[in-house]
C-alpha cells in the first residue's frame, strides 16, 4: 500500500506528492538512463542483417546498403543499451563503418561522411579502425573525418564517483580520468561507473562549450538502490541501520532529480515483532536530517491518527530551530480578500438576484395581461380565443414567478455563502508557507 497520499493530506499544502511513474520521468530529466533489456530477437535480427550486408558489400553494393541501413535503423533506439553491450556494440560499429564504405563505393562521399561522423559521435574517436579488418581506403577516410572533428572545438568533462577505485566507460569505451579532465567531442555522451563488482546506471550528459568542464558525479550507492519495475522507480535499502547514512549521502543528487529543498522519506518496518511507520525529513542543501519520527502501527494498517502523530513530530505547528534545523517551516494567515471562492460565490449570488428581478418583472407583465378586464372569460360574454389567450398569459405569469423565487433563493444563499467564506477564510483556506522557498517532496518510500 502507498501511504504517501495519507501523509500528504495530513501535511496539507507543505507537501507535493510525486507518483512513482513521475519520479522515473524526473530521474530521466536529470540524466539517469533506464536502458531497456535488449530483446534477443532484436539482437539476432540486427546481426543477421549486418552479416547479410557484409557478404554483399562487393558483389551487390546497393543490396548491401539496404541490409546495413535496416540494421542501423533497428539498433538506433537501443543506442543507450548497446553501447555497454560489447557483442552488439561491435556489430553496430561494423554496421556504421561498412555502410560508410558502401556509400564510398557508390560515389556518395557526402553520405559516407555523415554516417562516419554519426559513428564517431556515438562510439567516440577512440573506436578501433585498422587495416586488419577494413579496406585501407576506408581506414584513411575514417582518419580524415576523425581529424576534421578533432580540429574543431573540444569540450571538457570531469567524471567522479562516490566510491574509490572506480573506472568509467564513456560511450562504451573504458577511460581512466584520474584527477584531470577528459577531452571529448561536444554533444551528448553516456557514461557508467565500475566500482569493483558494482555497476552504476547509465548516465546521459551533454558536454557543452564552456571554459569550465562538465562535471558528472555518479553515486553508485544511489544507483544500486534504485529499483525499476515497468514504468516506476522506487528505492530499496537492504540494511535498516544504514538508511540514515544513505539518505544524507544521496540527498543532493535526489534533489537534482526532484528539484526540491527538502525530501520526506517514509516506510513501514518490522522492529522486534512490531510494525513501525518511520519517516525522515532531510534538507537537501545541507544534506542533514531535519527531523525524524516513528509511530507503532498495527499490521499493514496506517490510520489517520497515526499519520497525524507522525507528521506533528516531523513538522510541528511551530517548529523550533535546533542544531540540525536551520530553517523554520512557518505559516501565515491568508487574508480574506485573497479568498477567490468568496468572490465566486458572491458573483453567483448577485447574478441570481439580478436574474430573479428580471423574471419578477416578466411575471408582473404577464399577470397584468391575465387580469386585464378587456380580455373576457368564457362566461358567455367573450370568445374562446380571448379565453385561451388569457389562460396562456396566466401560465406564463406563474412560470416566471417560480423562476423568480428560485433565482432569489439561490442568489441570496450564494451572497450569504460568499460572506461566510470571507469571514472564515483562515479556517477554510490552507495556510501559506513562509517565503523561504522551501518545498517538500513526498515520494521516496522504502
C-alpha positions in Angstrom: 0.0 0.0 0.0 1.2 3.5 -0.8 0.9 5.6 2.4 2.1 8.8 0.7 -1.3 10.2 -0.1 -2.4 9.8 3.5 0.7 11.5 4.8 0.4 14.2 2.1 -3.1 15.0 3.1 -2.1 15.3 6.7 0.8 17.6 5.9 -1.6 19.7 3.7 -0.1 22.3 1.4 3.5 21.8 2.5 3.8 18.6 0.6 4.0 17.9 -3.1 3.2 14.2 -4.0 5.2 12.7 -6.8 3.9 9.4 -8.2 6.4 6.6 -8.9 5.9 7.0 -12.7 6.6 10.7 -12.4 9.6 10.0 -10.3 11.1 7.9 -13.1 10.5 10.8 -15.5 12.2 13.3 -13.1 15.2 10.9 -12.9 15.4 10.7 -16.7 15.4 14.5 -16.9 18.3 14.6 -14.5 20.3 12.3 -16.7 19.6 8.8 -15.4 19.1 6.3 -18.3 16.8 3.4 -17.7 18.1 1.3 -20.6 15.8 -1.4 -21.6 16.9 -5.0 -21.9 17.9 -5.7 -25.4 15.4 -8.2 -26.8 17.1 -11.4 -28.0 15.1 -11.4 -31.3 16.1 -7.8 -31.9 19.8 -8.5 -31.4 19.6 -11.6 -33.7 17.8 -9.6 -36.4 20.5 -6.8 -36.3 23.3 -9.3 -36.5 21.5 -11.2 -39.3 21.1 -8.0 -41.4 24.7 -6.9 -40.6 26.1 -10.3 -41.8 24.0 -10.3 -45.0 25.1 -6.7 -45.8 28.7 -7.6 -45.2 28.6 -10.5 -47.6 27.1 -8.3 -50.3 29.4 -5.3 -50.0 31.4 -6.1 -53.1 29.0 -8.3 -55.0 25.9 -6.0 -54.8 26.6 -2.7 -53.0 23.0 -1.4 -53.4 21.6 -4.6 -51.8 24.3 -4.3 -49.0 23.3 -0.7 -48.4 19.6 -1.8 -47.9 20.6 -4.6 -45.3 23.1 -2.4 -43.5 20.7 0.6 -43.3 18.0 -1.7 -41.9 20.4 -3.0 -39.2 21.3 0.6 -38.4 17.7 1.7 -38.0 16.8 -1.3 -35.8 19.7 -0.5 -33.5 19.1 3.2 -33.4 16.5 3.0 -30.5 18.9 0.8 -28.5 22.0 3.0 -28.5 21.8 3.7 -24.8 21.9 0.0 -24.2 24.1 -1.5 -26.9 26.9 0.9 -26.1 27.5 -1.1 -23.0 27.0 -4.5 -24.6 30.3 -5.5 -26.0 29.0 -8.0 -28.5 26.2 -5.8 -30.0 28.4 -2.7 -29.8 31.0 -4.4 -32.1 28.3 -5.4 -34.5 26.9 -1.8 -34.7 30.3 -0.3 -35.2 30.8 -2.7 -38.1 27.4 -1.7 -39.5 28.2 2.0 -39.5 31.7 1.5 -41.0 30.5 -0.8 -43.7 27.6 1.5 -44.5 30.0 4.3 -45.0 32.2 2.1 -47.2 29.2 1.2 -49.4 28.5 4.9 -49.8 32.1 5.4 -50.8 32.0 2.6 -53.4 28.8 4.2 -54.8 30.5 7.6 -55.1 28.3 9.2 -52.4 31.1 10.7 -50.3 28.9 13.2 -48.5 26.5 10.5 -47.3 29.6 8.4 -46.2 31.0 11.4 -44.2 27.6 11.9 -42.5 27.5 8.2 -41.4 31.1 8.3 -40.3 30.5 11.5 -38.2 27.5 9.8 -36.6 29.6 6.8 -35.7 32.4 8.9 -34.2 29.9 10.9 -32.1 28.2 7.7 -30.9 31.2 5.5 -30.3 33.9 8.1 -29.6 37.1 9.0 -31.5 39.0 6.0 -30.0 37.0 3.4 -31.8 39.3 0.8 -33.3 39.5 1.0 -37.1 42.6 -0.7 -38.6 43.6 -2.2 -41.9 43.5 -5.7 -40.4 39.7 -5.5 -40.5 38.8 -2.8 -43.1 39.9 -1.7 -46.5 42.9 0.8 -46.4 40.8 3.4 -48.3 38.1 3.2 -45.6 40.7 3.5 -42.8 42.1 6.6 -44.4 38.6 8.0 -44.9 37.8 7.3 -41.2 41.0 9.1 -40.1 40.3 12.1 -42.3 36.8 12.6 -40.9 38.0 12.0 -37.3 40.8 14.6 -37.7 38.4 17.2 -39.0 36.2 16.6 -36.0 39.2 16.8 -33.6 40.3 20.1 -35.3 37.1 21.7 -34.1 36.4 22.9 -30.6 36.7 20.2 -28.0 34.7 20.0 -24.7 35.9 19.0 -21.3 34.3 16.7 -18.8 35.2 15.7 -15.3 34.0 12.3 -14.1 33.8 11.4 -10.4 32.1 8.7 -8.3 31.2 8.3 -4.7 33.4 5.2 -4.3 37.1 4.7 -4.5 39.0 2.8 -7.2 36.3 3.3 -9.8 36.8 3.2 -13.5 34.5 4.5 -16.2 33.0 3.6 -19.5 32.4 6.7 -21.7 30.2 5.9 -24.7 31.0 2.2 -24.0 34.8 2.7 -24.1 37.0 2.4 -21.0 38.6 5.6 -19.7 40.7 6.4 -16.6 40.2 10.1 -16.0 42.3 10.2 -12.8 42.3 13.7 -11.4 42.3 15.5 -14.8 39.6 16.5 -17.3 38.8 14.4 -20.4 38.7 16.0 -23.8 35.6 14.8 -25.7 33.6 15.9 -28.7 30.9 18.4 -27.8 27.5 16.9 -27.7 25.6 14.1 -25.9 27.5 11.3 -24.2 26.8 8.3 -22.0 28.8 7.2 -19.0 28.8 4.4 -16.5 31.0 3.8 -13.4 32.5 0.5 -12.5 33.4 0.2 -8.8 34.5 -3.4 -8.0 31.6 -5.7 -8.6 29.1 -2.8 -8.6 28.0 -1.0 -11.8 26.2 2.3 -11.8 23.3 3.0 -14.1 24.0 4.7 -17.4 24.0 8.5 -17.1 23.4 10.8 -20.0 25.0 14.2 -20.2 25.7 17.0 -22.6 29.2 18.3 -23.0 28.8 22.0 -23.8 31.1 24.8 -25.0 32.4 26.2 -21.7 35.7 27.1 -20.1 34.7 25.0 -17.1 34.4 21.2 -17.6 31.1 19.5 -17.4 31.1 17.9 -14.0 29.4 14.5 -13.9 29.0 12.9 -10.4 27.9 9.3 -10.2 26.5 8.0 -6.9 26.9 4.2 -7.2 25.1 3.7 -3.8 22.0 5.5 -5.1 22.1 3.7 -8.5 22.4 0.4 -6.7 19.4 1.2 -4.5 17.1 2.2 -7.4 14.5 -0.5 -8.2 13.0 -0.2 -11.7 9.8 -2.0 -12.5 7.9 -1.3 -15.7 7.3 2.5 -15.6 8.0 3.0 -11.9 11.1 3.7 -9.8 11.5 3.1 -6.0 14.3 2.7 -3.6 15.5 -0.4 -1.8 17.9 -0.5 1.1 19.0 -3.8 2.5 20.2 -2.7 5.9 17.8 -0.6 8.1 20.8 0.6 10.1 22.3 2.2 7.0 19.3 4.1 5.9 20.2 7.5 7.6 23.7 7.4 6.1 22.1 6.6 2.7 19.6 9.5 3.0 22.2 12.1 3.8 24.7 10.8 1.3 22.2 10.8 -1.6 20.1 13.9 -0.7 21.8 16.3 -3.0 21.6 14.0 -6.0 18.0 13.3 -5.4 17.3 17.0 -5.1 18.8 17.5 -8.6 16.2 15.0 -9.9 13.2 16.2 -7.9 14.0 19.9 -7.8 13.3 20.3 -4.1 14.8 21.7 -1.0 13.6 19.0 1.4 12.7 15.4 1.0 10.5 13.2 3.1 11.4 9.5 3.2 9.0 7.1 4.8 8.3 3.4 5.2 6.8 0.6 7.3 9.5 -1.5 9.1 9.4 -4.6 11.3 11.1 -4.0 14.6 11.1 -6.5 17.4 8.0 -8.2 16.1 6.2 -4.9 15.8 5.4 -2.7 12.9 6.6 0.9 12.8 5.8 3.7 10.4 9.1 5.7 10.2 9.8 9.0 8.4 12.9 11.2 7.9 12.8 14.8 6.8 16.1 15.7 5.0 17.4 19.1 4.0 18.9 18.6 0.6 21.1 21.7 0.6 23.0 20.8 3.8 22.4 17.0 3.5 21.2 16.8 7.1 18.2 15.2 8.7 16.0 18.0 10.0 13.6 15.7 11.8 12.7 12.0 12.2 9.8 10.2 13.8 8.2 6.8 14.2 4.9 5.5 15.4 3.8 2.0 16.2 1.1 0.7 13.8 -0.9 -2.5 13.5 -0.1 -5.0 10.8 -0.1 -3.2 7.5 -2.7 -0.7 8.7 -1.9 3.1 8.8 -4.7 5.1 10.4 -5.3 8.8 10.1 -4.4 9.3 13.8 -1.0 7.6 13.2 -0.3 9.8 10.3 -1.3 12.9 12.3 1.0 11.9 15.2 3.9 11.2 12.8 3.5 14.5 11.0 3.2 16.5 14.2 6.5 15.1 15.3 8.1 15.8 12.0 6.7 19.3 11.4 5.0 20.7 14.5 2.9 23.8 14.1 5.8 26.0 15.4 9.0 24.1 14.6 11.8 25.4 16.8 15.3 25.7 15.3 17.7 23.1 16.5 21.3 22.3 15.7 20.3 20.5 12.6 17.2 22.6 11.7 18.5 25.8 10.3 15.2 26.7 8.7 11.7 27.2 10.3 8.7 25.9 8.5 6.1 28.5 9.5 2.6 29.5 8.4 0.9 32.8 8.0 -2.8 33.6 7.7 -4.4 34.0 4.3 -6.1 37.5 4.1 -9.9 37.5 3.4 -9.5 39.4 0.2 -7.4 36.6 -1.3 -10.3 34.1 -0.9 -11.3 33.7 -4.5 -14.0 31.2 -3.6 -15.8 34.1 -1.8 -15.7 36.3 -4.9 -17.1 33.4 -7.0 -20.0 32.8 -4.5 -20.8 36.5 -4.2 -20.7 37.0 -8.0 -23.1 34.0 -8.5 -25.4 35.4 -5.8 -25.6 38.8 -7.4 -26.2 37.3 -10.8 -29.0 35.2 -9.3 -30.7 38.2 -7.7 -30.5 40.2 -11.0 -32.0 37.2 -12.9 -34.7 37.0 -10.2 -35.6 40.7 -10.7 -35.9 40.1 -14.4 -38.2 37.1 -14.0 -40.3 39.0 -11.4 -40.8 41.9 -13.8 -41.8 39.4 -16.5 -44.2 37.9 -14.1 -45.9 41.2 -13.4 -46.2 41.9 -17.1 -48.0 38.6 -17.9 -50.1 38.8 -14.7 -51.4 42.2 -15.8 -52.5 40.8 -19.1 -54.2 37.8 -17.5 -56.1 40.1 -15.1 -56.9 42.8 -17.7 -60.8 43.1 -17.9 -60.5 43.9 -21.6 -60.0 40.1 -22.2 -63.2 38.4 -21.1 -63.5 35.0 -19.6 -65.6 32.3 -21.3 -68.8 33.2 -19.4 -70.8 33.8 -22.5 -69.6 37.4 -22.9 -66.2 36.7 -24.6 -64.8 34.5 -27.4 -62.9 31.2 -27.0 -59.8 32.9 -28.5 -59.8 35.5 -25.8 -60.3 32.9 -23.1 -57.4 30.7 -24.3 -55.1 33.7 -24.7 -55.9 34.7 -21.1 -55.1 31.2 -19.9 -51.7 31.2 -21.7 -50.7 34.5 -20.2 -51.7 33.3 -16.8 -49.5 30.2 -17.2 -46.6 32.3 -18.3 -47.0 34.5 -15.3 -47.0 31.5 -12.9 -43.8 30.1 -14.6 -42.0 33.4 -14.4 -42.9 33.8 -10.7 -41.5 30.3 -10.0 -38.2 31.1 -11.7 -38.0 34.4 -9.9 -38.4 32.7 -6.5 -35.7 30.1 -7.5 -33.3 32.9 -8.6 -33.9 35.0 -5.5 -33.4 31.9 -3.3 -30.2 30.8 -5.0 -28.8 34.4 -5.2 -29.5 35.1 -1.5 -27.9 31.8 -0.4 -24.8 32.5 -2.6 -24.4 36.0 -1.3 -24.6 34.7 2.3 -22.1 31.9 1.4 -19.7 34.4 0.0 -19.9 36.5 3.2 -19.2 33.4 5.3 -16.3 32.4 3.0 -14.7 35.8 3.5 -15.4 35.6 7.3 -13.9 32.2 7.8 -11.1 32.4 5.2 -8.4 31.3 7.7 -10.3 28.2 8.6 -11.3 27.2 5.1 -8.2 28.1 3.1 -4.8 26.3 3.6 -2.2 28.4 5.4 0.6 29.8 3.3 4.2 28.7 3.7 6.8 31.2 4.9 8.6 32.8 2.0 11.9 30.9 2.4 11.2 29.0 -0.9 11.3 25.6 0.7 9.4 22.7 -0.7 8.9 19.1 0.4 8.6 16.1 -1.9 6.8 13.1 -0.5 7.6 10.3 -2.9 10.6 8.2 -1.9 9.3 5.2 0.1 11.1 2.0 1.1 
